[in-house]
Amino acid sequence: MYQYHKWLRSFHAVAKTGSFTLAAEYLCVGQPTVSEQVNALEKTFSVELFHRRGRYIEMSSAGHKLYAITQGLFGQEDEAVQLLQSFKQRKTGMLRLGAVSPPIAMNLTYELMQRHPDIELETSFSSEKDTLARLFNFDIDVAILALSEFDERFHTQLYHRYPIIAVVRDDHPWASQTQVHVSAISKEKWVMRETSARTRQLVEERCKRLDIELNCVMQLNSREAIVHAIVKGIGIGFVSAVEYAETPGTTPITFVDHPFFIEYHLCCLGIRRNRPVIAELFDSAPPMN
Protein backbone atom coordinates (compact mmCIF):
# COMPACT_ATOMS: atom_id res chain seq x y z
CA MET A 1 0.00 0.00 0.00
CA TYR A 2 2.90 2.37 0.68
CA GLN A 3 4.10 1.85 -2.89
CA TYR A 4 0.62 2.59 -4.25
CA HIS A 5 0.48 5.73 -2.12
CA LYS A 6 3.63 7.11 -3.78
CA TRP A 7 2.30 6.25 -7.23
CA LEU A 8 -1.06 7.84 -6.48
CA ARG A 9 0.65 10.92 -5.07
CA SER A 10 2.55 11.40 -8.33
CA PHE A 11 -0.62 10.84 -10.38
CA HIS A 12 -2.50 13.37 -8.25
CA ALA A 13 0.25 15.98 -8.63
CA VAL A 14 0.25 15.63 -12.42
CA ALA A 15 -3.55 15.81 -12.56
CA LYS A 16 -3.57 18.85 -10.27
CA THR A 17 -0.84 20.82 -12.06
CA GLY A 18 -1.46 19.58 -15.61
CA SER A 19 2.22 18.85 -16.17
CA PHE A 20 4.85 16.25 -15.23
CA THR A 21 7.39 19.06 -14.82
CA LEU A 22 5.16 21.12 -12.51
CA ALA A 23 4.20 17.97 -10.61
CA ALA A 24 7.88 17.25 -9.93
CA GLU A 25 8.34 20.79 -8.61
CA TYR A 26 5.21 20.45 -6.48
CA LEU A 27 6.48 17.19 -4.94
CA CYS A 28 10.12 18.34 -4.75
CA VAL A 29 11.36 15.30 -6.67
CA GLY A 30 12.88 14.75 -10.11
CA GLN A 31 10.63 14.59 -13.16
CA PRO A 32 11.85 11.05 -14.04
CA THR A 33 10.59 9.88 -10.63
CA VAL A 34 7.11 11.27 -11.31
CA SER A 35 7.01 9.74 -14.79
CA GLU A 36 8.19 6.35 -13.50
CA GLN A 37 5.60 6.27 -10.74
CA VAL A 38 2.70 7.24 -13.00
CA ASN A 39 3.85 4.70 -15.59
CA ALA A 40 4.07 2.04 -12.87
CA LEU A 41 0.49 2.79 -11.83
CA GLU A 42 -0.75 2.52 -15.41
CA LYS A 43 1.23 -0.67 -16.12
CA THR A 44 0.25 -2.44 -12.89
CA PHE A 45 -3.48 -1.83 -13.41
CA SER A 46 -3.50 -1.88 -17.25
CA VAL A 47 -5.07 1.55 -17.55
CA GLU A 48 -4.22 4.75 -19.42
CA LEU A 49 -4.58 7.70 -17.04
CA PHE A 50 -3.18 10.39 -19.34
CA HIS A 51 -3.25 10.84 -23.12
CA ARG A 52 0.23 12.05 -24.11
CA ARG A 53 0.83 14.15 -27.22
CA GLY A 54 4.43 15.26 -27.02
CA ARG A 55 4.66 17.69 -24.12
CA TYR A 56 0.89 18.06 -23.98
CA ILE A 57 -1.07 15.75 -21.69
CA GLU A 58 -4.77 15.27 -21.10
CA MET A 59 -6.48 13.14 -18.47
CA SER A 60 -8.35 10.14 -19.79
CA SER A 61 -11.82 9.17 -18.61
CA ALA A 62 -10.23 6.74 -16.15
CA GLY A 63 -7.89 9.53 -14.99
CA HIS A 64 -10.80 11.85 -14.23
CA LYS A 65 -12.50 9.16 -12.15
CA LEU A 66 -9.32 8.47 -10.20
CA TYR A 67 -8.66 12.19 -9.68
CA ALA A 68 -12.11 12.60 -8.12
CA ILE A 69 -10.95 10.14 -5.44
CA THR A 70 -7.41 11.47 -4.95
CA GLN A 71 -8.73 15.01 -4.47
CA GLY A 72 -10.35 13.87 -1.25
CA LEU A 73 -7.51 11.52 -0.30
CA PHE A 74 -4.67 14.03 -0.57
CA GLY A 75 -6.85 17.02 0.29
CA GLN A 76 -7.47 15.52 3.72
CA GLU A 77 -3.80 14.62 4.03
CA ASP A 78 -2.90 18.28 3.41
CA GLU A 79 -5.55 19.28 5.92
CA ALA A 80 -3.91 17.04 8.53
CA VAL A 81 -0.51 18.68 7.92
CA GLN A 82 -2.07 22.15 8.27
CA LEU A 83 -3.60 21.10 11.58
CA LEU A 84 -0.22 19.91 12.84
CA GLN A 85 1.39 23.16 11.70
CA SER A 86 -1.25 25.13 13.61
CA PHE A 87 -0.30 23.19 16.77
CA LYS A 88 3.34 24.10 16.21
CA GLN A 89 2.41 27.77 15.81
CA ARG A 90 0.21 27.60 18.93
CA LYS A 91 -2.85 28.38 16.84
CA THR A 92 -6.25 26.81 17.59
CA GLY A 93 -6.95 26.28 13.92
CA MET A 94 -6.71 27.62 10.39
CA LEU A 95 -9.41 28.74 7.98
CA ARG A 96 -8.86 29.50 4.31
CA LEU A 97 -11.63 31.62 2.84
CA GLY A 98 -12.20 32.12 -0.88
CA ALA A 99 -14.52 34.60 -2.56
CA VAL A 100 -15.35 36.56 -5.70
CA SER A 101 -16.27 39.78 -3.89
CA PRO A 102 -13.59 41.42 -1.69
CA PRO A 103 -16.02 43.61 0.33
CA ILE A 104 -18.28 40.77 1.48
CA ALA A 105 -15.30 38.52 2.22
CA MET A 106 -13.46 41.19 4.19
CA ASN A 107 -16.57 41.85 6.27
CA LEU A 108 -16.63 38.19 7.28
CA THR A 109 -12.85 38.06 7.77
CA TYR A 110 -13.04 41.02 10.15
CA GLU A 111 -15.86 39.40 12.13
CA LEU A 112 -13.86 36.19 12.46
CA MET A 113 -10.72 38.05 13.56
CA GLN A 114 -12.71 39.69 16.36
CA ARG A 115 -14.40 36.51 17.52
CA HIS A 116 -11.48 34.10 17.06
CA PRO A 117 -8.12 35.88 17.40
CA ASP A 118 -6.29 32.54 17.76
CA ILE A 119 -7.44 31.19 14.39
CA GLU A 120 -5.10 31.75 11.46
CA LEU A 121 -7.10 33.26 8.58
CA GLU A 122 -6.20 33.29 4.90
CA THR A 123 -8.48 35.10 2.43
CA SER A 124 -8.11 34.96 -1.35
CA PHE A 125 -10.12 36.04 -4.39
CA SER A 126 -10.77 34.46 -7.77
CA SER A 127 -13.59 33.86 -10.25
CA GLU A 128 -16.58 31.73 -9.22
CA LYS A 129 -15.36 28.86 -11.41
CA ASP A 130 -11.86 28.94 -9.92
CA THR A 131 -13.20 29.31 -6.37
CA LEU A 132 -15.37 26.21 -6.78
CA ALA A 133 -12.40 24.29 -8.19
CA ARG A 134 -10.30 25.33 -5.20
CA LEU A 135 -12.99 24.02 -2.84
CA PHE A 136 -12.93 20.64 -4.61
CA ASN A 137 -9.13 20.59 -4.49
CA PHE A 138 -9.05 21.37 -0.73
CA ASP A 139 -7.08 24.56 -1.54
CA ILE A 140 -9.64 26.57 0.46
CA ASP A 141 -12.02 25.54 3.24
CA VAL A 142 -15.01 27.84 2.79
CA ALA A 143 -16.22 30.10 -0.01
CA ILE A 144 -18.61 33.04 -0.17
CA LEU A 145 -20.42 32.96 -3.50
CA ALA A 146 -23.54 34.32 -5.16
CA LEU A 147 -24.42 30.94 -6.62
CA SER A 148 -26.85 30.44 -9.48
CA GLU A 149 -26.84 26.64 -9.04
CA PHE A 150 -26.19 24.44 -6.01
CA ASP A 151 -24.04 21.33 -6.32
CA GLU A 152 -25.23 18.47 -4.11
CA ARG A 153 -21.64 17.90 -2.99
CA PHE A 154 -21.68 21.27 -1.19
CA HIS A 155 -23.14 22.31 2.10
CA THR A 156 -24.49 25.85 1.63
CA GLN A 157 -25.99 28.41 3.95
CA LEU A 158 -27.41 31.84 3.21
CA TYR A 159 -25.01 34.41 4.63
CA HIS A 160 -26.34 37.79 3.52
CA ARG A 161 -28.69 39.49 1.07
CA TYR A 162 -27.91 42.92 -0.38
CA PRO A 163 -29.89 45.18 -2.73
CA ILE A 164 -28.45 45.88 -6.14
CA ILE A 165 -28.22 49.63 -6.72
CA ALA A 166 -27.40 51.96 -9.61
CA VAL A 167 -24.37 54.24 -9.79
CA VAL A 168 -24.60 57.50 -11.74
CA ARG A 169 -22.39 60.50 -12.40
CA ASP A 170 -22.96 63.42 -10.04
CA ASP A 171 -24.57 65.57 -12.77
CA HIS A 172 -27.07 62.86 -13.80
CA PRO A 173 -30.76 63.78 -13.16
CA TRP A 174 -31.11 60.78 -10.80
CA ALA A 175 -28.37 62.14 -8.50
CA SER A 176 -30.79 64.63 -6.91
CA GLN A 177 -33.48 62.01 -6.19
CA THR A 178 -33.85 59.93 -3.04
CA GLN A 179 -35.06 56.87 -4.94
CA VAL A 180 -35.81 55.94 -8.55
CA HIS A 181 -38.58 53.72 -9.87
CA VAL A 182 -37.44 50.65 -11.79
CA SER A 183 -39.46 51.69 -14.87
CA ALA A 184 -36.99 54.54 -15.47
CA ILE A 185 -34.29 52.01 -16.37
CA SER A 186 -35.40 51.67 -19.99
CA LYS A 187 -34.65 55.33 -20.71
CA GLU A 188 -30.98 55.10 -19.74
CA LYS A 189 -27.70 53.93 -21.25
CA TRP A 190 -26.05 51.20 -19.19
CA VAL A 191 -22.46 50.06 -18.75
CA MET A 192 -22.49 46.44 -17.61
CA ARG A 193 -20.26 43.56 -16.57
CA GLU A 194 -19.74 40.49 -18.76
CA THR A 195 -22.75 38.16 -19.20
CA SER A 196 -21.31 35.64 -16.72
CA ALA A 197 -21.37 38.18 -13.86
CA ARG A 198 -24.01 37.22 -11.30
CA THR A 199 -25.14 40.81 -10.66
CA ARG A 200 -25.85 41.33 -14.35
CA GLN A 201 -27.70 38.02 -14.61
CA LEU A 202 -29.98 38.92 -11.70
CA VAL A 203 -30.76 42.38 -13.09
CA GLU A 204 -31.48 41.02 -16.57
CA GLU A 205 -33.70 38.22 -15.23
CA ARG A 206 -35.75 40.67 -13.15
CA CYS A 207 -36.05 43.20 -15.98
CA LYS A 208 -37.26 40.46 -18.31
CA ARG A 209 -39.99 39.50 -15.85
CA LEU A 210 -41.00 43.17 -15.55
CA ASP A 211 -40.88 43.61 -19.34
CA ILE A 212 -38.25 46.35 -19.04
CA GLU A 213 -35.64 46.77 -21.78
CA LEU A 214 -31.97 47.36 -20.91
CA ASN A 215 -29.87 49.44 -23.28
CA CYS A 216 -26.32 48.14 -22.70
CA VAL A 217 -23.91 50.47 -24.55
CA MET A 218 -20.69 48.99 -23.16
CA GLN A 219 -19.56 45.73 -21.56
CA LEU A 220 -16.56 45.70 -19.21
CA ASN A 221 -14.92 42.97 -17.14
CA SER A 222 -14.31 44.81 -13.85
CA ARG A 223 -16.16 47.02 -11.38
CA GLU A 224 -13.31 49.54 -11.48
CA ALA A 225 -13.59 49.92 -15.25
CA ILE A 226 -17.35 50.46 -14.98
CA VAL A 227 -16.84 53.23 -12.42
CA HIS A 228 -14.39 54.98 -14.78
CA ALA A 229 -16.92 54.68 -17.62
CA ILE A 230 -19.62 56.18 -15.39
CA VAL A 231 -17.38 59.13 -14.46
CA LYS A 232 -16.68 59.72 -18.18
CA GLY A 233 -20.43 59.89 -18.83
CA ILE A 234 -20.62 56.81 -21.04
CA GLY A 235 -23.51 55.38 -19.07
CA ILE A 236 -24.67 54.30 -15.63
CA GLY A 237 -24.07 50.98 -13.91
CA PHE A 238 -25.34 48.38 -11.46
CA VAL A 239 -23.50 47.15 -8.36
CA SER A 240 -24.30 45.23 -5.20
CA ALA A 241 -24.77 47.75 -2.36
CA VAL A 242 -21.98 46.12 -0.34
CA GLU A 243 -19.55 46.56 -3.25
CA TYR A 244 -20.14 50.26 -3.78
CA ALA A 245 -17.15 52.33 -2.73
CA GLU A 246 -17.50 56.11 -2.61
CA THR A 247 -15.81 57.50 -5.69
CA PRO A 248 -15.50 61.21 -6.53
CA GLY A 249 -17.94 62.11 -9.27
CA THR A 250 -20.39 59.26 -8.61
CA THR A 251 -23.61 58.85 -6.61
CA PRO A 252 -25.31 55.60 -5.51
CA ILE A 253 -29.00 55.30 -6.37
CA THR A 254 -31.56 53.09 -4.62
CA PHE A 255 -34.59 51.71 -6.47
CA VAL A 256 -38.08 51.92 -4.99
CA ASP A 257 -39.00 48.66 -3.19
CA HIS A 258 -35.56 47.14 -3.97
CA PRO A 259 -36.55 45.11 -7.08
CA PHE A 260 -32.99 43.77 -7.46
CA PHE A 261 -31.02 41.91 -4.83
CA ILE A 262 -28.14 39.44 -4.60
CA GLU A 263 -27.68 36.62 -2.09
CA TYR A 264 -24.30 35.45 -0.86
CA HIS A 265 -23.90 31.91 0.49
CA LEU A 266 -21.30 30.24 2.66
CA CYS A 267 -20.18 27.03 0.91
CA CYS A 268 -18.00 24.09 1.86
CA LEU A 269 -17.66 20.48 0.78
CA GLY A 270 -20.38 18.44 2.48
CA ILE A 271 -17.83 15.93 3.79
CA ARG A 272 -16.03 18.76 5.63
CA ARG A 273 -19.05 20.51 7.19
CA ASN A 274 -18.33 19.09 10.65
CA ARG A 275 -14.63 19.96 10.76
CA PRO A 276 -14.26 22.01 14.00
CA VAL A 277 -13.23 25.37 12.51
CA ILE A 278 -15.64 25.09 9.57
CA ALA A 279 -18.51 24.04 11.84
CA GLU A 280 -17.80 26.99 14.11
CA LEU A 281 -18.06 29.38 11.16
CA PHE A 282 -21.38 27.99 9.91
CA ASP A 283 -22.89 27.74 13.39
CA SER A 284 -21.87 31.27 14.41
CA ALA A 285 -22.93 32.95 11.16
CA PRO A 286 -26.69 32.34 10.91
CA PRO A 287 -28.54 33.42 7.75
CA MET A 288 -29.31 37.14 7.60
CA ASN A 289 -31.89 38.89 5.47
Backbone hydrogen bonds, N-H to C=O, Kabsch-Sander energy under -0.5 kcal/mol:
donor,donor_aa,acceptor,acceptor_aa,energy
5,H,1,M,-2.3
6,K,2,Y,-1.8
7,W,3,Q,-2.1
8,L,4,Y,-3.2
9,R,5,H,-2.3
10,S,6,K,-2.0
11,F,7,W,-2.4
12,H,8,L,-3.0
13,A,9,R,-2.1
14,V,10,S,-2.1
15,A,11,F,-2.7
16,K,12,H,-2.5
17,T,13,A,-2.3
18,G,14,V,-2.7
23,A,19,S,-1.9
24,A,20,F,-2.0
25,E,21,T,-1.8
26,Y,22,L,-2.5
27,L,23,A,-2.2
28,C,24,A,-0.9
29,V,24,A,-2.2
33,T,30,G,-0.5
34,V,30,G,-1.4
35,S,31,Q,-2.5
36,E,32,P,-2.6
37,Q,33,T,-2.1
38,V,34,V,-2.3
39,N,35,S,-2.6
40,A,36,E,-2.2
41,L,37,Q,-1.7
42,E,38,V,-2.2
43,K,39,N,-2.8
44,T,40,A,-2.5
45,F,41,L,-1.6
46,S,42,E,-0.6
46,S,43,K,-0.6
47,V,42,E,-1.9
49,L,47,V,-0.7
51,H,58,E,-3.8
52,R,50,F,-0.6
53,R,51,H,-0.5
53,R,56,Y,-3.4
56,Y,53,R,-1.9
58,E,51,H,-1.9
60,S,49,L,-2.2
64,H,60,S,-2.2
65,K,61,S,-1.8
66,L,62,A,-2.2
67,Y,63,G,-2.6
68,A,64,H,-1.7
69,I,65,K,-0.8
69,I,66,L,-0.7
70,T,66,L,-2.5
71,Q,67,Y,-2.2
72,G,68,A,-0.6
73,L,69,I,-2.2
74,F,70,T,-2.8
75,G,70,T,-0.5
75,G,71,Q,-1.3
76,Q,72,G,-2.0
77,E,73,L,-1.0
78,D,74,F,-2.4
79,E,75,G,-1.8
80,A,76,Q,-1.9
81,V,77,E,-1.8
82,Q,78,D,-2.3
83,L,79,E,-2.1
84,L,80,A,-2.1
85,Q,81,V,-2.5
86,S,82,Q,-2.1
87,F,83,L,-1.7
88,K,84,L,-1.9
89,Q,85,Q,-2.0
90,R,87,F,-1.4
91,K,86,S,-3.5
92,T,118,D,-1.6
93,G,118,D,-0.7
95,L,120,E,-2.7
97,L,95,L,-0.6
97,L,122,E,-3.2
98,G,142,V,-2.5
99,A,124,S,-1.5
100,V,144,I,-0.9
105,A,101,S,-1.8
106,M,102,P,-2.9
107,N,103,P,-1.9
108,L,104,I,-1.6
109,T,105,A,-2.7
110,Y,106,M,-2.4
111,E,107,N,-1.9
112,L,108,L,-2.5
113,M,109,T,-2.3
114,Q,110,Y,-1.9
115,R,111,E,-2.1
116,H,112,L,-3.2
119,I,116,H,-1.7
120,E,93,G,-2.7
121,L,119,I,-0.5
122,E,95,L,-2.1
124,S,97,L,-2.4
126,S,99,A,-1.8
131,T,127,S,-2.8
132,L,128,E,-2.4
133,A,129,K,-2.0
134,R,130,D,-2.2
135,L,131,T,-1.7
136,F,132,L,-2.1
137,N,133,A,-1.8
138,F,135,L,-1.4
139,D,134,R,-2.4
140,I,134,R,-1.2
141,D,96,R,-2.4
142,V,96,R,-1.9
143,A,267,C,-2.4
144,I,98,G,-2.0
145,L,143,A,-0.6
145,L,265,H,-2.1
147,L,145,L,-1.1
151,D,149,E,-0.6
154,F,151,D,-2.1
155,H,268,C,-3.2
156,T,154,F,-0.5
157,Q,266,L,-1.9
159,Y,264,Y,-2.9
160,H,264,Y,-1.6
162,Y,262,I,-2.6
164,I,260,F,-2.1
165,I,163,P,-0.5
165,I,239,V,-2.8
166,A,253,I,-2.5
167,V,237,G,-2.5
168,V,251,T,-2.5
170,D,249,G,-2.0
172,H,169,R,-2.4
175,A,172,H,-1.7
176,S,173,P,-0.9
177,Q,174,W,-2.3
180,V,254,T,-2.0
184,A,181,H,-2.0
185,I,182,V,-1.8
186,S,183,S,-0.8
187,K,184,A,-1.3
188,E,185,I,-1.9
190,W,215,N,-3.0
191,V,236,I,-2.8
192,M,190,W,-0.5
192,M,218,M,-2.7
197,A,194,E,-2.0
201,Q,197,A,-2.2
202,L,198,R,-2.4
203,V,199,T,-2.1
204,E,200,R,-2.9
205,E,201,Q,-2.5
206,R,202,L,-2.1
207,C,203,V,-2.6
208,K,204,E,-2.1
209,R,205,E,-1.7
210,L,206,R,-1.8
211,D,208,K,-0.9
212,I,207,C,-3.1
215,N,188,E,-0.6
215,N,213,E,-0.5
216,C,214,L,-1.0
217,V,190,W,-2.3
217,V,215,N,-0.7
218,M,190,W,-1.2
220,L,192,M,-2.7
226,I,222,S,-1.6
227,V,223,R,-2.2
228,H,224,E,-1.9
229,A,225,A,-2.1
230,I,226,I,-2.3
231,V,227,V,-2.4
232,K,228,H,-1.8
233,G,230,I,-1.4
234,I,229,A,-2.3
235,G,229,A,-0.5
236,I,189,K,-2.3
237,G,167,V,-2.0
239,V,165,I,-2.2
241,A,163,P,-2.8
243,E,240,S,-1.6
244,Y,240,S,-0.6
244,Y,241,A,-0.9
250,T,247,T,-2.1
251,T,168,V,-2.5
253,I,166,A,-3.3
254,T,178,T,-0.6
256,V,180,V,-2.1
258,H,255,F,-1.8
262,I,162,Y,-2.9
264,Y,160,H,-3.1
265,H,145,L,-2.9
266,L,157,Q,-3.0
267,C,143,A,-2.5
268,C,155,H,-1.8
270,G,153,R,-3.2
272,R,269,L,-2.0
273,R,270,G,-1.1
275,R,272,R,-1.9
279,A,275,R,-3.5
280,E,276,P,-2.2
281,L,277,V,-1.7
282,F,278,I,-2.3
283,D,279,A,-2.8
284,S,280,E,-1.7
285,A,281,L,-0.7
